[in-house]
Amino acid sequence: EEDLLAQVARFVSGSMRHLLHLADTESCLLDLIEQGLVPLVSAQFAEASRSSHMDLRMVAVLEALCSASIAAGEGFRGVDAKVKQPLLHLVGNHPSSLVQLHATYCLRVVAHSSPGQLFQLMNFLLKHVTVENAEILGVPSRRGAAGSGQISQDLQALLRGLFGHCAALTALAGELFHSNLGVPHDVTSAVLGTTRALLQPHSNATVSAQRRSCAFLLLEGLMCLGTDWVGQRLTTLFALWKTALGKKPVDRAKVLYQQHAAAASQSDTKSGSSGGGAGADASAEACRDELLSLLCALRSLYAFTWHSRDTLLTSLPHLHKILVVFLTNISQLVVALPHPTSASLKAKYRNDASKPIITFAPHCGIPEILLMIRSMMYRTFGAMLPAQYSSRFVPLLNMLADDVTRPVPVEFPMAELLAHYLHADDTVLDLVDPYTEVSREAATTIRLTTTNLLSATSSCSTDLQRDLTSDAAAPSYFSSPLREGPAGTESQLTPWDAWFNPKRSLAEQSASAEWDWRCSAVNLLSIVMNSSDVSEQARSAVLVHLLKKRDSAEEGSGQHSKKAPPPPSDMNAIPSLAVLAYLREHVRMRGVKCAPPAGPMEQVLNVSLDGMKEASPAVRRLHVELLSMLFYAHHQLPESPIVPSVLQHISTDTSSDSTPVRSAVALLCGAILRTFAWAGKLTADSGQPRKLQCPYLMNIVPSLIKLAKETSQPVRLWMLHSIHLSMQAAGPAFAPFLKDALRLATAHLLADFFESPLVLWVIAELVRSAAAACA
């Protein structure tokens, strides 16, 4: 029911944004804000309850208010005072943390649309945070409550207000990263002082953990204030991080989890049901709050690492040693705890109905927080040069290889993940494949391809969010919003993120914990694997591990594994995606002078050649991209069998009886030429871009032309699209084949003009590429 409500809220939110188009003048839009949306926000708050539908209705109104504030432009400054008042009330008092987070983002949009409000809002929020922290420290814990982690109603209200005001203050500090205006250093120094005050211990350990989370939220926002401000406070900053990421506090979190696991096990034994007993619930909440405080500290450390990687971390390289110590502590913690994707851990917390005061997502329990910690640790490592943490390569590679090969749950949007790593222009090819009609990913495929096809219509200048108000958004109304993945209903909401663009919606820029973890693991693995400090033996071992066939249900019970049908091929595609990311990074960082390990690459070749037979068009495209990267990486190595093997398959498989194989071979021809053009841009001088021509052009294009008489789908569309890619990549070098290609394209155009609109589209792309090649 909650998932359905979240999906309905997304549809309502999108519809309200579309209604903003009816306000065709600035005065009309301002009237809508002042007389429509602001009263709705106030009325909704008056009816606020703990029911999910009321909270989601408020979220939809707040998202519409964000869009209207941006669309109003400079005229918004005339109503900003009326807008901010109910938002401030929501931030500090609403019983739902998700509503608080959306109201926080709306305040950030107000500061973006009316920069003059930035200083006033920060002052207001800073005063409230200071007062609330003092009141929390002054409220005595009830006898026996301090040890049990129980929090009184008075403290809960104060902590809820503290979280909301800290989140809003952090969001405004993040807005300083984009704003041309600033605030006096006295204000930002006072925020840092408040951070230190929040780290003072409370008699109740749970209250202390929640206040630590708020403290490091504030610290994360301060990390974007520039080298001068941060550089003058390095000693203070690292002392603050040590209080949360040092060896002792991290070990404390480990012990707390072990105590919670023991209490839960004892409670299960007594009650005979999972999670029974108030003691187990209290220990779970205390453990969750402790892990969340570690996550917030790690987020602030990542913000420092990212913003300072080209400045302070370059001029003061010894800081990397301290960063690596902190990250080592975190890595040892996550290895010691159960893996967050394990079936047993998920089942343990599946029915958790607690409503925590501080949360970043609709479901933000211990498994989700552990995923967020892993992904943030990977992101922090990725923000540093690999040589700075080479001492951690062995345990890090083991952890990454295990994470990348973890089974993918059935509900995970693999089509979305494949589209994230593969070329967007190729997504349209999946529409004509018979597999798409019966696939569970059919709706996602239609949405992705239609969005790409209509992207040209969304390039018009407008202040409203492109994805939710353009024609390209139309397909999203015929498929439910994703639960996992980017813009999913389970996304992490971090409105203070300095990289978020206030002109875009919060949901659009967010992603779920599992999506973020899987992507960050793949990305960091590709970086570490291409470091010169990794031995060839270790590199080969990781690649062999990635290519090993495994059952996606290996974590389930033996009985279910035997009876369960084989999973779809795309559910086992993440290891292949990791190999593709490795090869791309290899070409980017090491070029063709240093070949990848020969043994594993031949195994990749065989796996990808077999992958061209897959029923799933997205998986076939993945293996085509792998083969094109292999081809480029070995084209200057005469002793390698990779290039001759690929050329032989291109020549012979054009006459294959298998439709998937012929379509994949057709795309492979254009993908190889596209890869050479991409690599040429990487190796070109900054001022003189050049195209790197494939030396096997005269071998590849004739094989593609052989398929030009295909009239059956999907080969027809894949072939025409590949000719378009070849023209685009080769440019004038395609001239010897241009006449034949255009003649065959004309024949396809005249064959069934009205029955195959996608053929018409791809021929239009082909003709445009031909014109560019002749220019």
HELIX and SHEET records of a PDB file:
HELIX    1   1 GLU A    2  LEU A   19  1                                  18    
HELIX    2   2 LEU A   20  LEU A   22  5                                   3    
HELIX    3   3 GLU A   26  ASP A   31  1                                   6    
HELIX    4   4 LEU A   32  LEU A   37  3                                   6    
HELIX    5   5 VAL A   38  ALA A   46  1                                   9    
HELIX    6   6 SER A   52  ALA A   71  1                                  20    
HELIX    7   7 GLY A   73  GLY A   78  5                                   6    
HELIX    8   8 ASP A   80  ASN A   93  1                                  14    
HELIX    9   9 SER A   97  SER A  113  1                                  17    
HELIX   10  10 GLN A  117  GLY A  138  1                                  22    
HELIX   11  11 ALA A  145  SER A  148  1                                   4    
HELIX   12  12 GLN A  153  GLU A  175  1                                  23    
HELIX   13  13 HIS A  185  LEU A  198  1                                  14    
HELIX   14  14 ALA A  205  LEU A  222  1                                  18    
HELIX   15  15 THR A  227  GLY A  231  1                                   5    
HELIX   16  16 LEU A  234  LEU A  245  1                                  12    
HELIX   17  17 LYS A  247  SER A  271  1                                  25    
HELIX   18  18 ALA A  278  SER A  308  1                                  31    
HELIX   19  19 LEU A  312  SER A  315  1                                   4    
HELIX   20  20 LEU A  319  ALA A  336  1                                  18    
HELIX   21  21 ALA A  343  TYR A  349  1                                   7    
HELIX   22  22 ILE A  366  GLY A  382  1                                  17    
HELIX   23  23 PRO A  386  ARG A  392  5                                   7    
HELIX   24  24 PHE A  393  VAL A  404  1                                  12    
HELIX   25  25 MET A  414  TYR A  421  1                                   8    
HELIX   26  26 ALA A  424  VAL A  432  5                                   9    
HELIX   27  27 PRO A  434  VAL A  438  1                                   5    
HELIX   28  28 ALA A  442  LEU A  453  1                                  12    
HELIX   29  29 SER A  455  SER A  459  5                                   5    
HELIX   30  30 ARG A  466  THR A  469  1                                   4    
HELIX   31  31 ASP A  471  PHE A  478  5                                   8    
HELIX   32  32 ALA A  507  GLN A  509  5                                   3    
HELIX   33  33 ALA A  513  MET A  529  1                                  17    
HELIX   34  34 GLU A  536  LEU A  547  1                                  12    
HELIX   35  35 GLY A  558  LYS A  563  1                                   6    
HELIX   36  36 SER A  569  ASN A  572  5                                   4    
HELIX   37  37 ILE A  574  ARG A  590  1                                  17    
HELIX   38  38 ALA A  598  GLY A  611  1                                  14    
HELIX   39  39 PRO A  617  HIS A  634  1                                  18    
HELIX   40  40 ILE A  642  ASP A  653  1                                  12    
HELIX   41  41 THR A  659  THR A  683  1                                  25    
HELIX   42  42 LEU A  697  LYS A  706  1                                  10    
HELIX   43  43 LEU A  707  LYS A  709  5                                   3    
HELIX   44  44 VAL A  715  ALA A  730  1                                  16    
HELIX   45  45 GLY A  731  PHE A  734  5                                   4    
HELIX   46  46 ALA A  735  ALA A  751  1                                  17    
HELIX   47  47 PRO A  757  CYS A  774  1                                  18    
END                                                                             
